[in-house]
């Protein structure tokens, strides 16, 4: 049995290693805030959510497949959470009943497998009951197939047959074996046989004539004889013990996969609950093939910032369809970095099948998402800041492929404006030739104005909004680059409130 709730035709391999660039992505986009919101202190959901978000798919059909399943989850929250508890119950039962019990004897393996399959049968019946009661409430292709599979494969005949087998495998009337005589008169080819059906009632069995049998009895203190008989029994039941153990492992694998795939959707439900309490809007995005260039958004906001502040925050509207380069300039502390994170977060969330933090969102999928954000000075650095920036850029260039997305945040500003602009220009030009989609936040006027002056049809320019009185609206709107980033506003805000400190500085210089 397969759940197929993450992919229409394959299992979700959440233990597959992530790509090397995932760690900078987590740091730059503050993704741990998102994972913690999805996990709600559940370590397993945290890890599954992390893998699902970072190993996002590029297949538009898979994204739509997950979106429809997630929509079903949002409409049937209690049912989905009830299903998720079934594999958890299986794991807890296994820990309580079988933790630390390891045996290599067929009789031990068989007894453990019989009890485990019996426990699994009770949970499968519970799953079947949920499917019978609630299957009609789900509309998605994924859940429709999942419930149909449960109802078809776990029918009454299946449960009845399994119960009969489990009852027989307890061997309450002993074990019936056949064997042949091999070399040296040793027994070989031991085969477990099914006893003949006995349809007599207990009265007939008591008074009916007994067939002649050849038997023997062991002395109660004959330990060697008991071990010899047990060895004969183990030879006979070896095959059936292994077969039942494999069946138990198969059901166990199904529950593990069901738990992993549902953990992602339970994480989505946890996130949706928190955003709903905050009054923050969400929307299912419209994914477009990676060869196109689409980026249209309404009310797009930084999800992790909203989760940190625990309140709804200002969103941005825009349309950058047909653009490969989006250059963002404008006032200091005007919301440029926040906007850049919102772009990266929405892209990641869309490509894993999640809703996005926006009123509306449409974008082409990307082969991979990379970030190149500025780093604070680190005393442990063994090289200069520009050297460190270029080293990280080199690693990205080695890994990036066409139709990927790269988010720059004040990159190459560690040197003077002329050099930083020239380095940025050469890198951006080379990336555009390879069909890389770029969002670039910068204070380097020569860099931004140089691309603006070219009048490129595939370039788009945004600017952090600043009002006449210097107040920031935290809106990022269409606008050409300016020569100033209005750093004087910050100077006035800091020193203007404490004139005494300036006076002290003047006095210090005079003395």
GUZADREN-770568 format. One line per 10 residues: number of its first residue (from 0); for each residue x, y, z of C-alpha. Coordinates in pm, 1 decimal, decimal comma, padded with zeros to 6 digits. Each point is the difference from the previous one (the first is absolute). Last residue first. Layout:
# GUZADREN-770568
NUM	X Y Z  ... $
//
This chain:
# GUZADREN-770568
510	04079,2 07015,7 02334,2  -00196,2 00135,8 -00293,3  -00073,8 -00353,4 -00133,4  -00139,2 -00116,7 00336,1  -00217,7 00310,4 00027,0  -00152,5 -00075,1 -00338,3  -00070,3 -00362,1 00100,3  -00159,3 00116,1 00326,0  -00226,4 00234,1 -00194,4  -00096,4 -00284,1 -00227,2 $
500	-00085,7 -00215,8 00303,7  -00201,3 00282,5 00154,0  -00208,8 00029,7 -00314,4  -00167,1 -00331,2 00081,4  -00323,2 -00032,8 -00191,9  00151,0 00133,8 -00321,5  00285,8 -00243,8 00024,3  -00201,5 -00314,3 -00060,4  -00298,8 00113,2 -00204,6  00202,8 00262,5 -00181,6 $
490	00264,5 -00250,7 -00103,4  -00264,9 -00252,8 -00102,7  -00164,6 00257,5 -00224,9  00342,8 00099,0 -00136,3  00030,6 -00356,4 -00131,4  -00249,3 00098,5 -00265,2  00114,0 -00272,5 -00243,8  00119,4 00265,2 -00242,6  00089,1 -00013,0 -00367,1  -00346,1 -00121,4 -00091,4 $
480	-00094,0 -00313,6 -00195,1  -00320,2 00010,9 -00210,3  -00334,9 -00091,8 00152,9  -00261,4 -00273,5 00027,5  -00115,6 -00052,7 00355,7  00137,5 -00150,6 00319,2  -00217,7 00100,0 00295,0  00153,8 00023,6 00345,7  -00179,6 00338,1 00038,6  00315,7 00169,4 00125,8 $
470	-00025,4 00355,5 00136,6  00252,4 00251,3 -00131,8  -00238,4 00297,0 00003,7  -00041,9 -00022,6 -00375,5  -00099,7 -00365,7 00013,4  00234,6 -00287,2 -00071,3  -00085,1 -00308,6 -00209,8  00252,7 -00275,9 -00055,0  00073,3 -00001,9 -00371,4  -00061,7 -00254,9 -00272,1 $
460	00156,0 -00038,5 -00343,5  -00081,1 -00265,4 -00258,2  00232,4 -00142,9 -00264,7  -00099,6 -00227,5 -00290,6  -00058,6 00284,7 -00248,6  00339,8 00151,7 00076,3  00003,4 00379,5 -00010,9  00380,7 00013,0 00028,8  -00017,5 00297,7 00235,2  -00175,5 -00209,2 00264,3 $
450	00283,2 -00257,6 -00008,9  00258,9 00271,4 00065,1  -00227,9 00171,8 00250,9  -00002,8 -00308,9 00222,1  00375,1 -00059,1 -00010,2  00101,3 00366,2 00020,2  -00245,5 00053,2 00286,3  00142,5 -00278,1 00218,4  -00254,3 -00007,7 00284,8  -00116,3 -00345,5 -00106,6 $
440	-00275,8 -00259,4 00011,4  00025,0 -00237,7 -00298,6  -00270,0 -00246,9 -00108,2  00135,2 -00219,0 -00280,5  -00147,0 -00268,2 -00226,9  00279,6 -00201,5 -00162,1  -00030,1 -00047,5 -00376,4  00370,1 -00075,0 -00058,8  00055,1 00337,3 -00171,1  -00165,0 00163,1 00301,6 $
430	00259,5 -00161,7 00228,5  00290,3 00141,9 -00202,8  -00148,3 00350,6 00000,0  -00067,1 -00015,8 00375,5  00357,5 -00108,7 00077,0  00157,7 00267,7 -00221,8  -00221,0 00276,3 00133,0  00050,1 -00098,5 00364,2  00377,8 00006,1 -00033,2  -00017,5 00337,8 -00178,3 $
420	-00235,5 00142,6 00260,9  00216,5 -00116,5 00290,0  00310,0 00146,1 -00162,7  -00157,5 00339,9 -00062,6  -00185,3 00010,8 00330,6  00297,1 -00078,5 00221,9  00041,9 -00349,8 00147,4  -00217,6 -00197,5 00241,8  -00310,6 00089,4 -00201,3  00038,7 -00313,5 -00214,3 $
410	-00344,5 -00133,9 00103,0  -00266,4 00219,8 00154,3  -00252,7 -00285,9 00003,3  00014,0 -00220,8 -00306,5  -00272,3 -00259,4 -00067,0  00075,0 -00257,1 -00269,5  -00271,5 -00197,1 -00180,2  00066,7 -00302,2 -00222,3  -00113,4 -00022,3 -00362,7  00348,3 -00107,7 -00116,2 $
400	00213,8 -00181,9 00260,3  00185,3 00114,3 00312,5  00253,4 -00222,3 00174,6  00343,4 00130,4 -00106,2  -00127,9 00358,3 -00018,6  -00131,4 -00030,5 00356,1  00337,6 -00117,6 00130,6  00171,2 00291,0 -00178,1  -00243,4 00247,3 00154,8  00088,0 -00130,0 00345,1 $
390	00369,7 00056,8 -00075,2  -00076,9 00345,8 -00140,9  -00172,8 00104,4 00320,6  00284,2 -00135,4 00217,2  00260,3 00191,0 -00203,8  -00214,5 00311,2 00028,9  -00006,9 -00041,2 00378,7  00373,1 -00063,8 00035,3  00144,0 -00340,3 00082,5  00045,1 -00231,2 00297,2 $
380	-00329,9 00096,4 00154,2  -00015,7 -00080,4 00371,1  -00067,4 00362,2 00095,1  -00314,3 -00008,7 -00211,5  -00129,3 00313,3 -00165,9  -00366,9 -00037,5 -00084,6  -00092,6 -00189,8 -00311,8  -00166,5 00139,2 -00310,7  -00252,3 -00222,4 -00167,8  00061,5 -00228,1 -00297,6 $
370	-00301,7 -00228,6 -00024,9  -00070,9 -00294,7 -00228,8  -00327,4 -00156,1 -00117,2  -00008,9 -00304,0 -00228,0  -00151,9 -00106,0 -00331,4  -00252,6 00280,4 00028,1  -00378,4 -00001,4 -00030,5  -00162,2 00288,0 -00188,7  -00200,2 00237,1 00212,8  -00354,8 00090,1 00098,8 $
360	-00100,1 00132,4 00339,8  -00318,5 00138,2 00152,3  -00107,3 00137,2 00337,9  00340,1 -00091,3 00137,8  00184,2 -00226,8 00242,9  00013,1 -00307,8 -00225,7  -00193,0 -00327,8 00011,1  00214,6 -00311,1 00006,0  00070,5 -00240,8 -00286,6  00377,6 -00023,6 00044,8 $
350	00067,3 00233,5 -00293,1  -00240,1 00266,0 00124,7  00157,8 00012,1 00345,0  00348,9 00037,1 -00144,5  -00105,3 00280,1 -00236,1  -00199,7 00177,9 00269,8  00296,5 -00014,2 00237,1  00244,7 00136,0 -00258,4  -00220,2 00292,5 -00098,7  -00088,2 00079,1 00364,2 $
340	00370,2 -00004,1 00084,0  00064,4 00264,8 -00267,7  -00287,5 00214,3 00130,9  00144,9 -00011,5 00350,6  00340,5 00092,3 -00139,2  -00148,3 00300,4 -00181,4  -00224,4 00116,8 00286,8  00087,1 00370,8 00021,0  00275,6 -00036,0 00256,3  00229,3 00201,6 -00227,5 $
330	-00189,2 00164,3 -00281,8  -00009,8 -00133,3 -00352,2  00123,8 -00274,0 -00230,2  -00137,9 -00327,6 -00132,1  00116,6 -00138,3 -00336,5  -00218,8 -00272,1 -00152,8  00178,1 -00185,7 -00281,9  -00148,0 -00277,3 -00213,6  -00328,9 00174,8 -00078,0  -00285,9 -00124,9 -00217,4 $
320	-00255,9 00052,7 00273,4  00118,1 00232,7 00275,4  -00332,5 00101,2 00152,1  -00028,1 00159,7 00341,1  -00183,3 00034,8 00329,4  00163,8 00007,2 00341,1  -00115,1 -00103,0 00345,0  00002,3 00182,2 00332,0  00003,0 -00220,8 00308,8  -00248,4 -00220,8 00185,4 $
310	00099,7 -00073,5 00355,2  00198,7 -00251,7 00203,0  00316,6 00212,0 -00033,7  00207,7 -00313,2 -00066,4  -00272,2 -00167,1 -00206,6  -00048,1 00317,8 -00204,8  00376,5 00026,7 -00057,7  00006,8 -00366,7 -00107,7  -00284,7 00053,1 -00246,7  00153,0 00301,3 -00174,6 $
300	-00292,7 00151,6 -00189,8  -00160,5 -00017,3 -00345,8  -00322,4 00204,2 -00016,9  -00032,1 -00063,1 -00372,9  00253,2 -00183,2 -00211,3  00092,6 -00049,1 -00365,2  00322,9 -00168,8 -00102,4  00007,8 -00185,1 -00329,6  00292,3 -00085,0 -00224,9  -00059,9 -00317,8 -00198,6 $
290	00242,6 -00293,1 -00033,7  -00067,0 -00104,3 00360,6  -00365,0 -00087,6 -00065,2  -00259,7 00203,4 00189,7  -00127,7 -00043,2 00354,7  -00317,3 00181,3 00113,8  00019,8 00061,7 00372,9  -00252,4 -00113,6 00262,8  -00072,4 00298,6 00216,3  00065,2 00114,9 00355,8 $
280	-00107,9 00306,7 00194,2  00124,4 00083,9 00351,4  -00279,0 00043,6 00255,9  00240,2 -00096,2 00276,8  -00220,9 -00290,5 00112,7  -00026,6 -00111,6 -00362,3  00375,9 00010,3 -00038,7  00039,9 -00224,8 00302,8  -00258,0 -00253,6 -00117,9  00147,2 -00007,3 -00352,3 $
270	00343,0 -00085,9 00137,4  -00133,4 -00291,2 00204,7  -00199,9 -00119,8 -00301,8  00312,8 00012,6 -00218,5  00190,2 -00201,6 00261,5  -00284,4 -00254,6 -00004,9  00043,4 -00009,1 -00378,4  00372,9 -00075,4 00026,6  -00056,4 -00258,2 00273,3  -00255,1 -00172,1 -00226,8 $
260	00272,5 -00114,2 -00237,3  00231,4 -00121,0 00274,0  -00275,0 -00173,0 00200,4  -00139,2 -00179,5 -00304,4  00351,0 -00113,1 -00091,3  00057,5 -00140,3 00346,9  -00342,8 -00166,8 00002,5  00065,7 -00164,3 -00336,7  00343,4 -00113,2 00110,7  -00153,9 -00170,0 00306,0 $
250	-00249,6 -00178,4 -00222,7  00286,5 -00130,7 -00214,0  00211,9 -00086,6 00304,3  -00284,8 -00212,7 00137,5  -00032,2 -00176,4 -00333,2  00374,2 -00062,8 00000,5  -00021,9 -00145,6 00351,1  -00287,8 -00218,8 -00118,1  00208,8 -00137,8 -00286,1  00303,4 -00053,2 00223,4 $
240	-00204,9 -00192,9 00254,4  -00169,3 -00200,3 -00276,9  00336,0 -00106,8 -00136,8  00149,8 -00095,2 00336,8  -00306,1 -00187,9 00123,3  00126,3 -00348,8 -00075,7  00360,0 00049,6 00099,7  -00111,5 00169,4 00321,8  -00220,0 -00298,0 00088,8  00285,3 -00243,8 -00048,8 $
230	00222,6 00218,6 00217,7  -00267,5 00007,4 00268,9  -00006,5 -00381,4 -00006,7  00378,0 -00012,8 00041,8  -00010,1 00259,9 00277,3  -00260,4 -00203,3 00188,4  00210,6 -00316,0 -00038,2  00305,0 00177,1 00134,7  -00197,7 00126,7 00296,8  -00132,4 -00340,4 00101,1 $
220	-00119,2 00090,1 00349,8  -00372,2 -00032,6 -00078,2  00067,0 -00334,8 -00174,3  -00102,8 00026,3 -00359,5  -00301,2 -00183,3 -00129,9  -00026,9 -00197,6 -00321,3  -00250,0 -00038,0 -00275,7  -00113,2 -00230,7 -00275,1  -00362,7 00058,1 -00082,4  -00306,2 -00217,8 -00052,5 $
210	-00310,6 00198,6 -00088,9  -00232,9 00068,9 00292,1  -00358,6 -00120,2 00000,1  -00256,3 00283,3 00045,2  -00122,6 00062,4 00355,9  00188,9 00317,6 00090,1  00017,8 00150,5 -00352,0  -00370,9 -00060,7 -00055,4  -00085,3 00183,0 00321,1  00238,0 00289,5 -00085,9 $
200	-00157,9 00055,8 -00343,2  00150,3 -00162,9 -00303,8  00105,0 00219,6 -00295,9  00365,3 -00095,2 00020,3  00187,4 00157,8 -00286,9  00323,1 -00180,4 -00069,0  00305,6 00158,5 00156,2  00207,9 00234,2 -00221,8  00352,9 -00128,1 -00045,7  00331,2 00165,3 00084,6 $
190	00278,0 -00144,8 -00211,5  00329,3 -00151,1 00117,2  00213,0 -00089,0 -00299,3  00252,2 -00208,7 00194,6  00002,5 -00253,1 00286,5  00322,5 -00187,0 00060,1  00014,1 -00364,0 -00093,3  00375,0 00027,4 -00068,5  -00080,9 00181,2 -00325,2  -00356,1 00123,4 -00021,0 $
180	-00333,0 -00124,6 00126,2  -00288,7 00214,5 -00105,1  -00207,7 00239,7 00203,2  -00360,0 00097,5 00071,3  -00115,7 00226,6 00277,1  -00320,9 00058,4 00198,7  00057,4 00234,8 00292,4  -00203,0 -00018,0 00319,9  -00368,6 00048,1 00075,2  00039,2 00363,0 00119,6 $
170	00221,5 00067,6 -00298,7  -00008,5 00384,2 00032,1  00036,8 00008,1 -00376,7  -00355,9 -00128,8 -00045,2  -00150,3 00298,0 00182,2  00213,1 00244,0 -00198,1  -00104,9 -00167,1 -00323,9  -00368,5 00015,3 00085,8  00030,9 00364,2 00106,4  00173,9 00086,3 -00326,2 $
160	-00274,7 -00163,8 -00205,2  -00275,5 00181,3 00189,4  00176,4 00336,1 -00033,1  00045,4 -00047,2 -00374,2  -00354,3 -00124,0 -00054,8  -00135,8 00307,7 00180,3  00176,9 00240,3 -00234,5  00337,4 00161,4 00057,8  00118,5 00001,1 -00361,4  -00300,4 00173,7 -00152,8 $
150	-00100,0 00239,0 00278,3  00356,2 00104,7 00077,0  00089,9 00041,0 -00367,6  -00312,7 00205,7 -00062,7  00089,6 00218,1 00300,4  00347,3 00069,9 -00139,5  -00124,3 00051,0 -00356,2  -00254,1 00260,4 00108,4  00258,7 00154,6 00233,9  00245,9 00058,8 -00283,7 $
140	-00253,3 00105,8 -00263,9  -00141,8 00266,3 00228,5  -00366,6 00023,7 00092,8  -00022,5 -00131,6 00356,0  -00331,3 -00001,0 00191,2  -00117,4 -00324,8 -00159,3  00284,1 -00194,5 00161,3  -00120,9 00093,0 00350,5  -00182,0 -00297,5 00151,8  00130,3 -00296,7 -00197,0 $
130	00354,5 00139,2 -00004,5  -00005,2 00065,2 00375,4  -00120,2 -00355,6 00062,8  00271,1 -00140,3 -00226,8  00264,1 00187,6 00196,2  -00134,9 -00147,3 00324,6  -00000,3 -00344,6 -00157,7  00359,8 00059,4 -00106,5  00083,4 00083,8 00361,1  -00152,2 -00324,6 00130,0 $
120	00177,9 -00196,6 -00273,3  00333,6 00156,6 00095,8  -00030,3 -00141,7 00353,5  -00073,7 -00347,5 -00135,3  00292,4 00038,9 -00240,4  00223,7 00078,2 00297,0  -00126,1 -00293,3 00206,3  00049,6 -00246,3 -00285,2  00341,3 00147,7 -00085,1  00121,3 -00036,5 00359,2 $
110	-00113,9 -00361,8 00015,0  00154,5 -00079,1 -00339,5  00335,3 00160,0 00080,1  00016,3 -00188,0 00328,6  -00085,0 -00331,9 -00165,7  00246,8 00068,8 -00280,6  00284,4 00056,8 00250,3  00214,8 00305,9 -00075,4  -00134,9 00211,6 00280,4  -00012,6 00370,1 00080,2 $
100	-00233,2 00150,1 00256,4  00141,7 00339,8 00097,3  -00312,8 00196,5 -00088,3  -00275,3 -00238,9 -00097,6  -00307,8 00075,8 00203,0  00033,1 00359,1 00122,3  00204,6 00126,9 -00293,0  -00219,9 -00180,6 -00251,1  -00314,3 00142,3 00157,8  00145,2 00351,5 -00015,6 $
90	00087,3 -00040,8 -00368,2  -00345,3 -00133,2 -00088,7  -00166,2 00282,6 00194,5  00203,5 00250,6 -00200,9  -00112,3 -00175,6 -00318,2  -00364,6 00050,2 00110,2  00034,7 00357,3 00134,2  00042,6 00142,8 -00351,4  -00341,1 -00137,2 -00099,0  -00159,7 00192,2 00287,8 $
80	00186,0 00319,0 -00100,2  -00133,6 -00037,9 -00352,8  -00356,3 -00052,3 00125,1  00014,1 00302,3 00234,0  00133,8 00232,9 -00269,3  -00250,8 -00086,2 -00269,3  -00024,9 00317,7 -00213,1  00363,8 00097,8 00056,4  00108,2 -00357,0 -00075,4  -00204,3 -00002,5 -00322,0 $
70	00172,7 00323,0 -00107,0  00331,0 -00165,8 00083,4  -00087,3 -00289,1 -00230,6  -00089,4 00243,3 -00280,9  00324,9 00190,6 00053,1  00199,3 -00322,9 00001,5  -00122,8 -00100,3 -00347,1  00044,7 00357,8 -00125,8  00365,6 -00009,4 00105,8  00041,3 -00346,9 -00154,0 $
60	-00140,6 00127,2 -00330,7  00238,3 00297,9 00000,3  00303,0 -00227,3 00038,3  00293,9 00195,7 00137,4  -00027,4 -00158,3 00344,3  00119,6 00146,3 00325,7  00269,8 -00184,0 00190,0  00034,1 00293,6 00241,3  -00367,7 00011,7 00094,4  -00054,7 -00375,8 00025,9 $
50	00328,1 -00061,0 00183,3  -00068,4 00270,7 00259,4  -00360,3 -00110,4 00041,3  00112,4 -00359,3 00062,8  00261,6 00110,9 00252,6  -00233,6 00230,8 00191,4  -00287,5 -00251,4 -00014,6  00227,1 -00254,2 00173,1  00124,4 00246,9 00260,5  -00353,2 00098,7 00109,4 $
40	00033,4 00329,7 00187,6  -00272,7 00171,5 -00209,8  00148,9 -00146,0 -00317,9  -00142,1 00239,5 -00259,5  00087,9 00312,3 00198,3  00341,8 -00146,9 00076,5  00062,1 -00066,5 -00370,1  -00097,3 00356,4 -00097,0  00221,9 00158,2 00265,7  00279,1 -00236,1 -00105,1 $
30	-00030,4 00149,4 -00348,5  00169,1 00325,9 00088,1  00029,5 00078,8 -00375,9  00375,1 00062,3 00020,6  00080,2 -00273,3 00252,8  -00212,2 -00276,5 -00150,3  00124,0 00082,6 -00350,9  00360,5 00012,2 00120,2  -00049,4 -00358,6 00134,5  -00180,2 -00135,4 -00307,5 $
20	00290,4 00060,4 -00240,4  00140,0 -00353,0 00037,3  -00313,9 -00171,5 -00136,0  -00203,8 -00197,0 00250,2  00058,3 -00365,1 00083,0  -00295,5 -00237,0 -00063,6  -00176,6 -00084,9 00325,3  -00332,8 00146,6 -00114,3  -00032,1 -00249,4 -00282,4  -00366,3 00061,7 -00086,8 $
10	-00126,7 -00302,6 -00189,1  -00074,9 00002,7 -00371,0  -00275,1 00032,4 -00259,1  -00233,2 00283,8 00101,2  00257,7 00158,2 00232,5  -00054,1 00131,8 00351,9  -00314,3 -00193,9 00098,2  00095,4 -00323,3 -00175,2  -00107,6 -00216,2 00300,4  00126,7 -00332,2 -00131,3 $
0	-00117,1 -00352,8 00080,9 $
//
